[in-house]
Amino acid sequence: MELVVVGYGNMAKAMLGGLLKAKRESLDIDRICISGRNPDKIQGWLNNFFANNDCSFSANEIVLHSSVKIDCDNKMVLLACKPYNLSEFSFSGYANIVYSVLAGINVEILKTHISANHHVLIMPNVGAMHALSSSSVLWNPSKKQDKSKPLSIKDVGTRLSSIGGTLAGEDFEEIRQRIFSFVSSFGNCVFVETQKELNASIATNGSAPAILALVAQALINAGVHQGLKLDSSRELTCKSFEGIAELLKHKSPQEIKDSITSPGGTTAEALLHCDKNGVQGIITEALTRAVKKANGEL
Protein backbone atom coordinates (compact mmCIF):
# COMPACT_ATOMS: atom_id res chain seq x y z
CA MET A 1 0.00 0.00 0.00
CA GLU A 2 1.20 3.54 -0.70
CA LEU A 3 1.90 5.96 2.14
CA VAL A 4 1.38 9.63 1.30
CA VAL A 5 3.25 11.99 3.62
CA VAL A 6 1.94 15.54 3.60
CA GLY A 7 4.66 17.85 4.92
CA TYR A 8 8.43 17.71 5.19
CA GLY A 9 9.29 19.58 8.39
CA ASN A 10 11.15 18.35 11.48
CA MET A 11 8.41 16.03 12.73
CA ALA A 12 7.85 14.54 9.28
CA LYS A 13 11.58 13.87 9.00
CA ALA A 14 11.71 12.37 12.50
CA MET A 15 8.86 9.95 11.77
CA LEU A 16 10.22 9.09 8.33
CA GLY A 17 13.55 8.34 9.98
CA GLY A 18 11.87 5.63 12.03
CA LEU A 19 9.68 4.33 9.21
CA LEU A 20 12.51 4.01 6.71
CA LYS A 21 14.52 1.85 9.10
CA ALA A 22 11.61 -0.30 10.28
CA LYS A 23 10.89 -3.80 9.01
CA ARG A 24 8.69 -3.03 6.04
CA GLU A 25 6.78 -6.31 6.16
CA SER A 26 5.16 -5.15 9.40
CA LEU A 27 4.12 -1.81 7.87
CA ASP A 28 2.26 -2.98 4.72
CA ILE A 29 3.89 -0.09 2.82
CA ASP A 30 5.44 -0.60 -0.62
CA ARG A 31 5.85 3.03 -1.71
CA ILE A 32 6.16 6.43 -0.03
CA CYS A 33 5.08 9.67 -1.66
CA ILE A 34 6.03 12.96 0.03
CA SER A 35 3.70 15.77 -1.03
CA GLY A 36 3.56 19.53 -0.57
CA ARG A 37 4.23 22.82 -2.30
CA ASN A 38 7.97 22.23 -2.45
CA PRO A 39 8.90 18.70 -1.29
CA ASP A 40 12.28 19.07 -3.02
CA LYS A 41 13.33 20.74 0.23
CA ILE A 42 13.57 17.29 1.82
CA GLN A 43 15.74 15.79 -0.95
CA GLY A 44 19.03 16.72 0.72
CA TRP A 45 17.88 15.20 3.99
CA LEU A 46 16.80 12.00 2.24
CA ASN A 47 20.13 11.68 0.42
CA ASN A 48 22.02 12.09 3.68
CA PHE A 49 19.72 9.69 5.53
CA PHE A 50 20.07 6.89 2.99
CA ALA A 51 23.84 7.39 2.89
CA ASN A 52 24.21 7.04 6.65
CA ASN A 53 21.57 4.49 7.67
CA ASP A 54 20.55 0.93 6.92
CA CYS A 55 17.05 1.25 5.50
CA SER A 56 14.37 -1.27 4.58
CA PHE A 57 13.25 1.06 1.77
CA SER A 58 15.38 2.11 -1.18
CA ALA A 59 15.73 5.69 -2.40
CA ASN A 60 13.83 4.92 -5.62
CA GLU A 61 10.78 3.92 -3.58
CA ILE A 62 10.44 7.50 -2.34
CA VAL A 63 8.57 9.84 -4.68
CA LEU A 64 8.36 13.63 -4.29
CA HIS A 65 5.09 15.14 -5.48
CA SER A 66 4.88 18.93 -5.76
CA SER A 67 1.16 19.64 -5.41
CA VAL A 68 -1.53 20.67 -2.93
CA LYS A 69 -3.98 18.26 -4.57
CA ILE A 70 -3.59 14.92 -2.86
CA ASP A 71 -4.98 11.65 -4.18
CA CYS A 72 -5.52 9.50 -1.10
CA ASP A 73 -7.81 6.85 -2.56
CA ASN A 74 -7.20 3.51 -0.80
CA LYS A 75 -3.89 4.78 0.61
CA MET A 76 -2.42 5.52 3.99
CA VAL A 77 -1.90 9.22 4.63
CA LEU A 78 0.39 10.85 7.20
CA LEU A 79 -0.47 14.49 7.85
CA ALA A 80 2.66 16.20 9.18
CA CYS A 81 2.34 19.72 7.80
CA LYS A 82 1.73 22.84 9.88
CA PRO A 83 -1.83 22.69 11.29
CA TYR A 84 -2.71 26.08 9.81
CA ASN A 85 -1.64 24.84 6.35
CA LEU A 86 -4.10 21.93 6.28
CA SER A 87 -6.81 24.01 4.59
CA GLU A 88 -4.44 24.72 1.69
CA PHE A 89 -4.59 21.07 0.59
CA SER A 90 -7.45 19.33 -1.18
CA PHE A 91 -7.87 15.58 -0.70
CA SER A 92 -9.68 13.33 -3.18
CA GLY A 93 -10.75 9.73 -2.80
CA TYR A 94 -11.30 7.67 0.32
CA ALA A 95 -8.18 6.88 2.33
CA ASN A 96 -7.61 3.60 4.13
CA ILE A 97 -6.02 5.12 7.24
CA VAL A 98 -5.22 8.76 7.96
CA TYR A 99 -2.54 9.44 10.57
CA SER A 100 -2.35 13.00 11.85
CA VAL A 101 0.20 14.70 14.12
CA LEU A 102 -1.42 18.11 13.68
CA ALA A 103 -1.80 19.87 17.04
CA GLY A 104 -5.24 21.36 17.61
CA ILE A 105 -6.88 19.36 14.82
CA ASN A 106 -9.33 16.88 16.32
CA VAL A 107 -11.06 14.01 14.54
CA GLU A 108 -14.18 15.99 13.67
CA ILE A 109 -12.15 18.76 12.04
CA LEU A 110 -10.01 16.17 10.27
CA LYS A 111 -13.07 14.53 8.76
CA THR A 112 -14.13 17.79 7.14
CA HIS A 113 -10.86 17.77 5.18
CA ILE A 114 -10.24 14.13 4.34
CA SER A 115 -12.45 11.03 4.17
CA ALA A 116 -11.05 7.76 5.46
CA ASN A 117 -11.87 4.36 6.80
CA HIS A 118 -9.93 5.21 9.97
CA HIS A 119 -8.71 8.48 11.46
CA VAL A 120 -5.77 8.19 13.85
CA LEU A 121 -4.41 11.09 15.90
CA ILE A 122 -0.83 10.71 17.13
CA MET A 123 0.99 12.75 19.78
CA PRO A 124 4.64 11.83 19.07
CA ASN A 125 7.88 13.61 19.92
CA VAL A 126 11.24 14.24 18.30
CA GLY A 127 12.66 10.96 19.62
CA ALA A 128 11.00 9.43 16.55
CA MET A 129 14.20 10.00 14.56
CA HIS A 130 15.88 7.31 16.68
CA ALA A 131 12.74 5.14 16.96
CA LEU A 132 12.38 6.41 20.54
CA SER A 133 9.31 8.59 20.29
CA SER A 134 6.88 8.39 23.17
CA SER A 135 3.59 8.36 21.27
CA SER A 136 -0.01 8.46 22.46
CA VAL A 137 -2.62 7.41 19.89
CA LEU A 138 -6.33 8.11 19.50
CA TRP A 139 -7.95 5.85 16.92
CA ASN A 140 -11.34 6.69 15.46
CA PRO A 141 -12.70 3.89 13.27
CA SER A 142 -15.26 5.50 10.95
CA LYS A 143 -17.34 2.34 10.69
CA LYS A 144 -18.32 2.65 14.37
CA GLN A 145 -19.90 6.03 13.73
CA ASP A 146 -21.55 4.76 10.55
CA LYS A 147 -23.87 2.56 12.64
CA SER A 148 -25.76 5.61 13.89
CA LYS A 149 -25.75 7.37 10.51
CA PRO A 150 -27.10 5.32 7.57
CA LEU A 151 -25.17 5.60 4.32
CA SER A 152 -26.78 6.60 1.06
CA ILE A 153 -26.51 4.29 -1.92
CA LYS A 154 -24.03 6.74 -3.43
CA ASP A 155 -21.90 6.74 -0.27
CA VAL A 156 -21.87 2.95 -0.13
CA GLY A 157 -20.78 2.72 -3.74
CA THR A 158 -18.04 5.28 -3.25
CA ARG A 159 -16.63 3.55 -0.21
CA LEU A 160 -16.74 0.05 -1.62
CA SER A 161 -15.06 1.08 -4.85
CA SER A 162 -12.31 2.95 -3.03
CA ILE A 163 -11.47 0.32 -0.44
CA GLY A 164 -12.17 -2.82 -2.36
CA GLY A 165 -15.13 -3.82 -0.23
CA THR A 166 -13.03 -4.36 2.87
CA LEU A 167 -14.91 -1.97 5.16
CA ALA A 168 -17.55 -4.46 6.21
CA GLY A 169 -15.17 -7.36 6.63
CA GLU A 170 -12.12 -5.77 8.21
CA ASP A 171 -11.09 -7.12 11.58
CA PHE A 172 -10.86 -4.71 14.52
CA GLU A 173 -7.75 -6.33 15.98
CA GLU A 174 -6.08 -6.53 12.58
CA ILE A 175 -6.48 -2.79 12.04
CA ARG A 176 -5.40 -2.05 15.58
CA GLN A 177 -2.25 -4.12 15.01
CA ARG A 178 -1.57 -2.30 11.73
CA ILE A 179 -1.80 1.04 13.54
CA PHE A 180 0.36 -0.27 16.38
CA SER A 181 3.05 -1.46 13.93
CA PHE A 182 3.07 1.87 12.10
CA VAL A 183 3.43 3.99 15.23
CA SER A 184 5.84 1.55 16.88
CA SER A 185 8.21 1.91 13.94
CA PHE A 186 9.33 5.23 15.43
CA GLY A 187 8.85 4.53 19.16
CA ASN A 188 6.18 3.12 21.42
CA CYS A 189 2.41 3.22 20.95
CA VAL A 190 0.03 3.92 23.83
CA PHE A 191 -3.66 3.95 22.85
CA VAL A 192 -5.89 6.48 24.61
CA GLU A 193 -9.67 6.68 24.49
CA THR A 194 -10.52 10.39 24.28
CA GLN A 195 -9.29 13.69 22.89
CA LYS A 196 -8.90 14.88 26.48
CA GLU A 197 -6.47 12.04 27.21
CA LEU A 198 -4.55 12.75 24.01
CA ASN A 199 -4.16 16.41 24.96
CA ALA A 200 -3.15 15.41 28.49
CA SER A 201 -0.26 13.42 27.03
CA ILE A 202 1.36 16.68 25.98
CA ALA A 203 2.65 16.65 29.56
CA THR A 204 4.18 13.18 29.34
CA ASN A 205 5.44 13.00 25.77
CA GLY A 206 4.48 15.92 23.53
CA SER A 207 6.24 18.75 25.36
CA ALA A 208 8.19 16.55 27.80
CA PRO A 209 11.45 16.40 25.77
CA ALA A 210 11.78 20.20 26.00
CA ILE A 211 11.45 20.09 29.79
CA LEU A 212 13.84 17.14 30.06
CA ALA A 213 16.29 19.03 27.86
CA LEU A 214 15.98 21.95 30.28
CA VAL A 215 16.85 19.60 33.16
CA ALA A 216 19.73 18.12 31.15
CA GLN A 217 21.14 21.59 30.50
CA ALA A 218 20.91 22.36 34.22
CA LEU A 219 22.90 19.21 35.05
CA ILE A 220 25.54 20.05 32.44
CA ASN A 221 25.79 23.62 33.74
CA ALA A 222 26.21 22.40 37.31
CA GLY A 223 28.98 20.01 36.29
CA VAL A 224 30.85 22.73 34.40
CA HIS A 225 30.35 25.22 37.26
CA GLN A 226 31.96 22.77 39.67
CA GLY A 227 34.96 22.05 37.46
CA LEU A 228 34.05 19.45 34.82
CA LYS A 229 35.00 20.04 31.20
CA LEU A 230 31.95 20.67 28.98
CA ASP A 231 32.35 17.48 26.93
CA SER A 232 32.72 15.37 30.08
CA SER A 233 29.70 16.99 31.69
CA ARG A 234 27.57 16.37 28.59
CA GLU A 235 28.67 12.73 28.25
CA LEU A 236 28.01 11.97 31.92
CA THR A 237 24.59 13.67 31.80
CA CYS A 238 23.64 11.73 28.68
CA LYS A 239 24.46 8.41 30.34
CA SER A 240 22.57 9.43 33.46
CA PHE A 241 19.45 9.93 31.31
CA GLU A 242 19.94 6.51 29.71
CA GLY A 243 20.25 4.96 33.16
CA ILE A 244 17.18 6.65 34.61
CA ALA A 245 15.14 5.61 31.56
CA GLU A 246 15.99 1.97 32.23
CA LEU A 247 15.41 2.29 35.98
CA LEU A 248 11.95 3.77 35.41
CA LYS A 249 10.91 0.53 33.69
CA HIS A 250 11.37 -1.31 36.98
CA LYS A 251 10.95 1.23 39.79
CA SER A 252 8.82 4.24 40.63
CA PRO A 253 10.48 7.68 40.73
CA GLN A 254 10.16 7.68 44.52
CA GLU A 255 11.84 4.28 44.78
CA ILE A 256 14.72 5.51 42.64
CA LYS A 257 15.15 8.60 44.82
CA ASP A 258 15.05 6.53 48.01
CA SER A 259 17.64 4.08 46.69
CA ILE A 260 20.30 6.77 46.18
CA THR A 261 19.53 9.11 49.09
CA SER A 262 21.54 8.57 52.26
CA PRO A 263 20.56 10.30 55.54
CA GLY A 264 22.34 13.65 55.69
CA GLY A 265 24.11 12.96 52.40
CA THR A 266 24.78 14.93 49.23
CA THR A 267 21.66 13.78 47.37
CA ALA A 268 19.49 14.57 50.39
CA GLU A 269 20.92 18.09 50.37
CA ALA A 270 20.12 18.53 46.66
CA LEU A 271 16.58 17.18 47.06
CA LEU A 272 15.93 19.42 50.06
CA HIS A 273 16.93 22.46 48.02
CA CYS A 274 14.57 21.37 45.22
CA ASP A 275 11.74 20.89 47.74
CA LYS A 276 12.30 24.31 49.28
CA ASN A 277 12.11 25.93 45.85
CA GLY A 278 9.18 23.89 44.59
CA VAL A 279 11.03 22.46 41.59
CA GLN A 280 8.68 19.49 41.18
CA GLY A 281 5.63 21.72 41.47
CA ILE A 282 7.03 24.18 38.94
CA ILE A 283 7.58 21.42 36.38
CA THR A 284 4.12 19.97 36.99
CA GLU A 285 2.51 23.40 36.63
CA ALA A 286 4.54 24.20 33.51
CA LEU A 287 3.33 21.07 31.71
CA THR A 288 -0.21 21.56 33.03
CA ARG A 289 -0.16 24.96 31.36
CA ALA A 290 0.98 23.32 28.13
CA VAL A 291 -2.06 21.03 28.23
CA LYS A 292 -4.37 23.96 29.05
CA LYS A 293 -2.92 25.83 26.09
CA ALA A 294 -3.78 22.90 23.83
CA ASN A 295 -7.32 22.85 25.26
CA GLY A 296 -7.76 26.54 24.55
CA GLU A 297 -7.95 27.38 28.26
CA LEU A 298 -5.09 29.91 28.15
C-alpha positions as CSV (number, residue, x, y, z in Angstrom):
1,M,0.0,0.0,0.0
2,E,1.2,3.5,-0.7
3,L,1.9,6.0,2.1
4,V,1.4,9.6,1.3
5,V,3.3,12.0,3.6
6,V,1.9,15.5,3.6
7,G,4.7,17.9,4.9
8,Y,8.4,17.7,5.2
9,G,9.3,19.6,8.4
10,N,11.2,18.4,11.5
11,M,8.4,16.0,12.7
12,A,7.8,14.5,9.3
13,K,11.6,13.9,9.0
14,A,11.7,12.4,12.5
15,M,8.9,10.0,11.8
16,L,10.2,9.1,8.3
17,G,13.6,8.3,10.0
18,G,11.9,5.6,12.0
19,L,9.7,4.3,9.2
20,L,12.5,4.0,6.7
21,K,14.5,1.9,9.1
22,A,11.6,-0.3,10.3
23,K,10.9,-3.8,9.0
24,R,8.7,-3.0,6.0
25,E,6.8,-6.3,6.2
26,S,5.2,-5.1,9.4
27,L,4.1,-1.8,7.9
28,D,2.3,-3.0,4.7
29,I,3.9,-0.1,2.8
30,D,5.4,-0.6,-0.6
31,R,5.9,3.0,-1.7
32,I,6.2,6.4,0.0
33,C,5.1,9.7,-1.7
34,I,6.0,13.0,0.0
35,S,3.7,15.8,-1.0
36,G,3.6,19.5,-0.6
37,R,4.2,22.8,-2.3
38,N,8.0,22.2,-2.4
39,P,8.9,18.7,-1.3
40,D,12.3,19.1,-3.0
41,K,13.3,20.7,0.2
42,I,13.6,17.3,1.8
43,Q,15.7,15.8,-0.9
44,G,19.0,16.7,0.7
45,W,17.9,15.2,4.0
46,L,16.8,12.0,2.2
47,N,20.1,11.7,0.4
48,N,22.0,12.1,3.7
49,F,19.7,9.7,5.5
50,F,20.1,6.9,3.0
51,A,23.8,7.4,2.9
52,N,24.2,7.0,6.7
53,N,21.6,4.5,7.7
54,D,20.6,0.9,6.9
55,C,17.0,1.2,5.5
56,S,14.4,-1.3,4.6
57,F,13.3,1.1,1.8
58,S,15.4,2.1,-1.2
59,A,15.7,5.7,-2.4
60,N,13.8,4.9,-5.6
61,E,10.8,3.9,-3.6
62,I,10.4,7.5,-2.3
63,V,8.6,9.8,-4.7
64,L,8.4,13.6,-4.3
65,H,5.1,15.1,-5.5
66,S,4.9,18.9,-5.8
67,S,1.2,19.6,-5.4
68,V,-1.5,20.7,-2.9
69,K,-4.0,18.3,-4.6
70,I,-3.6,14.9,-2.9
71,D,-5.0,11.7,-4.2
72,C,-5.5,9.5,-1.1
73,D,-7.8,6.8,-2.6
74,N,-7.2,3.5,-0.8
75,K,-3.9,4.8,0.6
76,M,-2.4,5.5,4.0
77,V,-1.9,9.2,4.6
78,L,0.4,10.8,7.2
79,L,-0.5,14.5,7.8
80,A,2.7,16.2,9.2
81,C,2.3,19.7,7.8
82,K,1.7,22.8,9.9
83,P,-1.8,22.7,11.3
84,Y,-2.7,26.1,9.8
85,N,-1.6,24.8,6.4
86,L,-4.1,21.9,6.3
87,S,-6.8,24.0,4.6
88,E,-4.4,24.7,1.7
89,F,-4.6,21.1,0.6
90,S,-7.5,19.3,-1.2
91,F,-7.9,15.6,-0.7
92,S,-9.7,13.3,-3.2
93,G,-10.8,9.7,-2.8
94,Y,-11.3,7.7,0.3
95,A,-8.2,6.9,2.3
96,N,-7.6,3.6,4.1
97,I,-6.0,5.1,7.2
98,V,-5.2,8.8,8.0
99,Y,-2.5,9.4,10.6
100,S,-2.3,13.0,11.8
101,V,0.2,14.7,14.1
102,L,-1.4,18.1,13.7
103,A,-1.8,19.9,17.0
104,G,-5.2,21.4,17.6
105,I,-6.9,19.4,14.8
106,N,-9.3,16.9,16.3
107,V,-11.1,14.0,14.5
108,E,-14.2,16.0,13.7
109,I,-12.1,18.8,12.0
110,L,-10.0,16.2,10.3
111,K,-13.1,14.5,8.8
112,T,-14.1,17.8,7.1
113,H,-10.9,17.8,5.2
114,I,-10.2,14.1,4.3
115,S,-12.4,11.0,4.2
116,A,-11.0,7.8,5.5
117,N,-11.9,4.4,6.8
118,H,-9.9,5.2,10.0
119,H,-8.7,8.5,11.5
120,V,-5.8,8.2,13.8
121,L,-4.4,11.1,15.9
122,I,-0.8,10.7,17.1
123,M,1.0,12.7,19.8
124,P,4.6,11.8,19.1
125,N,7.9,13.6,19.9
126,V,11.2,14.2,18.3
127,G,12.7,11.0,19.6
128,A,11.0,9.4,16.5
129,M,14.2,10.0,14.6
130,H,15.9,7.3,16.7
131,A,12.7,5.1,17.0
132,L,12.4,6.4,20.5
133,S,9.3,8.6,20.3
134,S,6.9,8.4,23.2
135,S,3.6,8.4,21.3
136,S,0.0,8.5,22.5
137,V,-2.6,7.4,19.9
138,L,-6.3,8.1,19.5
139,W,-7.9,5.9,16.9
140,N,-11.3,6.7,15.5
141,P,-12.7,3.9,13.3
142,S,-15.3,5.5,11.0
143,K,-17.3,2.3,10.7
144,K,-18.3,2.7,14.4
145,Q,-19.9,6.0,13.7
146,D,-21.6,4.8,10.5
147,K,-23.9,2.6,12.6
148,S,-25.8,5.6,13.9
149,K,-25.8,7.4,10.5
150,P,-27.1,5.3,7.6
151,L,-25.2,5.6,4.3
152,S,-26.8,6.6,1.1
153,I,-26.5,4.3,-1.9
154,K,-24.0,6.7,-3.4
155,D,-21.9,6.7,-0.3
156,V,-21.9,3.0,-0.1
157,G,-20.8,2.7,-3.7
158,T,-18.0,5.3,-3.3
159,R,-16.6,3.5,-0.2
160,L,-16.7,0.0,-1.6
161,S,-15.1,1.1,-4.8
162,S,-12.3,2.9,-3.0
163,I,-11.5,0.3,-0.4
164,G,-12.2,-2.8,-2.4
165,G,-15.1,-3.8,-0.2
166,T,-13.0,-4.4,2.9
167,L,-14.9,-2.0,5.2
168,A,-17.5,-4.5,6.2
169,G,-15.2,-7.4,6.6
170,E,-12.1,-5.8,8.2
171,D,-11.1,-7.1,11.6
172,F,-10.9,-4.7,14.5
173,E,-7.8,-6.3,16.0
174,E,-6.1,-6.5,12.6
175,I,-6.5,-2.8,12.0
176,R,-5.4,-2.0,15.6
177,Q,-2.3,-4.1,15.0
178,R,-1.6,-2.3,11.7
179,I,-1.8,1.0,13.5
180,F,0.4,-0.3,16.4
181,S,3.0,-1.5,13.9
182,F,3.1,1.9,12.1
183,V,3.4,4.0,15.2
184,S,5.8,1.6,16.9
185,S,8.2,1.9,13.9
186,F,9.3,5.2,15.4
187,G,8.8,4.5,19.2
188,N,6.2,3.1,21.4
189,C,2.4,3.2,20.9
190,V,0.0,3.9,23.8
191,F,-3.7,4.0,22.9
192,V,-5.9,6.5,24.6
193,E,-9.7,6.7,24.5
194,T,-10.5,10.4,24.3
195,Q,-9.3,13.7,22.9
196,K,-8.9,14.9,26.5
197,E,-6.5,12.0,27.2
198,L,-4.6,12.7,24.0
199,N,-4.2,16.4,25.0
200,A,-3.2,15.4,28.5
201,S,-0.3,13.4,27.0
202,I,1.4,16.7,26.0
203,A,2.6,16.7,29.6
204,T,4.2,13.2,29.3
205,N,5.4,13.0,25.8
206,G,4.5,15.9,23.5
207,S,6.2,18.7,25.4
208,A,8.2,16.6,27.8
209,P,11.4,16.4,25.8
210,A,11.8,20.2,26.0
211,I,11.4,20.1,29.8
212,L,13.8,17.1,30.1
213,A,16.3,19.0,27.9
214,L,16.0,21.9,30.3
215,V,16.9,19.6,33.2
216,A,19.7,18.1,31.2
217,Q,21.1,21.6,30.5
218,A,20.9,22.4,34.2
219,L,22.9,19.2,35.0
220,I,25.5,20.0,32.4
221,N,25.8,23.6,33.7
222,A,26.2,22.4,37.3
223,G,29.0,20.0,36.3
224,V,30.9,22.7,34.4
225,H,30.3,25.2,37.3
226,Q,32.0,22.8,39.7
227,G,35.0,22.1,37.5
228,L,34.0,19.5,34.8
229,K,35.0,20.0,31.2
230,L,32.0,20.7,29.0
231,D,32.4,17.5,26.9
232,S,32.7,15.4,30.1
233,S,29.7,17.0,31.7
234,R,27.6,16.4,28.6
235,E,28.7,12.7,28.3
236,L,28.0,12.0,31.9
237,T,24.6,13.7,31.8
238,C,23.6,11.7,28.7
239,K,24.5,8.4,30.3
240,S,22.6,9.4,33.5
241,F,19.5,9.9,31.3
242,E,19.9,6.5,29.7
243,G,20.3,5.0,33.2
244,I,17.2,6.7,34.6
245,A,15.1,5.6,31.6
246,E,16.0,2.0,32.2
247,L,15.4,2.3,36.0
248,L,11.9,3.8,35.4
249,K,10.9,0.5,33.7
250,H,11.4,-1.3,37.0
251,K,10.9,1.2,39.8
252,S,8.8,4.2,40.6
253,P,10.5,7.7,40.7
254,Q,10.2,7.7,44.5
255,E,11.8,4.3,44.8
256,I,14.7,5.5,42.6
257,K,15.2,8.6,44.8
258,D,15.0,6.5,48.0
259,S,17.6,4.1,46.7
260,I,20.3,6.8,46.2
261,T,19.5,9.1,49.1
262,S,21.5,8.6,52.3
263,P,20.6,10.3,55.5
264,G,22.3,13.6,55.7
265,G,24.1,13.0,52.4
266,T,24.8,14.9,49.2
267,T,21.7,13.8,47.4
268,A,19.5,14.6,50.4
269,E,20.9,18.1,50.4
270,A,20.1,18.5,46.7
271,L,16.6,17.2,47.1
272,L,15.9,19.4,50.1
273,H,16.9,22.5,48.0
274,C,14.6,21.4,45.2
275,D,11.7,20.9,47.7
276,K,12.3,24.3,49.3
277,N,12.1,25.9,45.9
278,G,9.2,23.9,44.6
279,V,11.0,22.5,41.6
280,Q,8.7,19.5,41.2
281,G,5.6,21.7,41.5
282,I,7.0,24.2,38.9
283,I,7.6,21.4,36.4
284,T,4.1,20.0,37.0
285,E,2.5,23.4,36.6
286,A,4.5,24.2,33.5
287,L,3.3,21.1,31.7
288,T,-0.2,21.6,33.0
289,R,-0.2,25.0,31.4
290,A,1.0,23.3,28.1
291,V,-2.1,21.0,28.2
292,K,-4.4,24.0,29.0
293,K,-2.9,25.8,26.1
294,A,-3.8,22.9,23.8
295,N,-7.3,22.9,25.3
296,G,-7.8,26.5,24.6
297,E,-8.0,27.4,28.3
298,L,-5.1,29.9,28.2
